[in-house]
Amino acid sequence: MGSVAVGAMVVGTSLLVVFALAMATLEAQVEDSIAQIEATAEPITQFTIENANNVDGAVVSFTINNGGSGYSAGQVEVNGSTGSFLANLQISSGIVTGLDVLNYGASYLYTPSLYFLEVVGFNTGNNLNISVTIGHLIFTNITNDGSTDLDTDFSWLFIDGGSPINLSSGIDGYLPNTIFPGETFEFIYDNANTAATRLAVTIDGQTKASRVI
């Protein structure tokens, strides 16, 4: 009878050892699976709308009617105005071929409906003729608060519930960009002479909204 009890105890102990080993193996497998899931999971996109502003009476477009001749590097401003528009001349063989806008200005009157640009300071060129159109711009700055790059091609802005506007398509045309972690991206949009009240930005399934002032 005693040998039977001892045998049962040995079997029971063996089963406990097997059970403990099985549980330890299962825990190790679960921990390894969780680690693999965490390693492959993409970080959640994080960003902040720093500001959203209406700017009325800004220069929204320009037309080079005559690039002139004999020009060197310089800047232009709106003719006969004390506003803040300012741009650098882009020159090719003395001819003005474009502008690098530094400040779109604000508070220019809609009448006259057409303004012209003039060179700031001394320049040897002649016959430059650039006309500009006054309108309404929306400025917003978006900061990447996450750890992954944000692609403007897959980022969208909505103004007062309107159609989506791709963040690669601002006032300067289609310019795809990458917003790196910690970087702030400025987006400028010509809103067709209309003031906005709210805007929303959607990036990688995350949406943030802001009041436009």
Protein Blocks (a to p, Z undefined) as FASTA:
>chain_A
ZZmmmmmmmmmmmmmmmmmmmmmmmmmmmmmmmmmmmmmpccddddddfbacddehiafb
dcdfbgbghiacdddddehiabfbdcddddeehiafbdcdfbgbehiafbdfbdcdddeh
jdfbehiacddddddddddddddfbfbdcdfklgccdeehiacddfklcfnopaddddde
hiacdddddeehpacfbdcddeehiacddddZZ
